[in-house]
């Protein structure tokens, strides 16, 4: 019997990887509970074979608001399968640590125009690169309600940041975006200066959290950012908004062990056939 408002958290690593018919079982469960509102399939070893079974049933959950598919093996073809199932009601989407690369990011970008209510998007460790960032930036213009974006560790570089800058400039007009995570993206001083220019120009005027850890910022970039952030902090204080939280690596970061990051390739996990 369908259960409206049901939240489902599944450990599908056990189901999909080690029981032959478990993907079919999950698909059947989704079909039975079309009133599902939240689904977490994190670290579930979902590969292409499982995607072909699970994604069509997900389309039946037309009231879904939160979907977590982080730390799986979803490549571009799988992203295409899942994005065709995204309902307009979707508010939060986490695809972190999947090998999307630019092609998968492009498929996701095509689907974002059908999720206008999206408020949170996590794409950390997805290998999107500058080309993927270009596709994403254009698509985010169709997500005016977005409040949080995480693109940590995507090899964006200054070119990728420039692409996202187009969207960041428009996001300032909605005054909704409050969290941006750009750590581990090889921005360097040039990227920091470009970001500072965006902030001085009014981009992200509602920003309360900016994550820039491990981007090899030198004195020049850090100084430019500090000036821009002080101005932004003053603006936030004048509006009575929450204080801005800004993180980046300290000057001695090269001697500090970086936090764990997913492997660079996750196309196949142990137990997948």
Protein Blocks (a to p, Z undefined) as FASTA:
>chain_A
ZZehiacdddfklmmmmgmklmmmmmmmmmmmmmbfbdcdehklpafklmmmmmmmmmmm
mmbfbdcfehiabdfklmmmmmmmpcfklmbdcfehiakbjmlmmmmmmmmmmmmmbcbd
cfehklnojmlmmmmmmmmmmmmkbcbdcfehklnojmlmmmmmmmmmmmmmnomafbdc
fehklnojmlmmmmmmmmmnopaklbcbdcfehklpafklmmmmmmmmmmmmmmmmmnop
acdddddddfklmmpccdddddfblkbcghiZZ
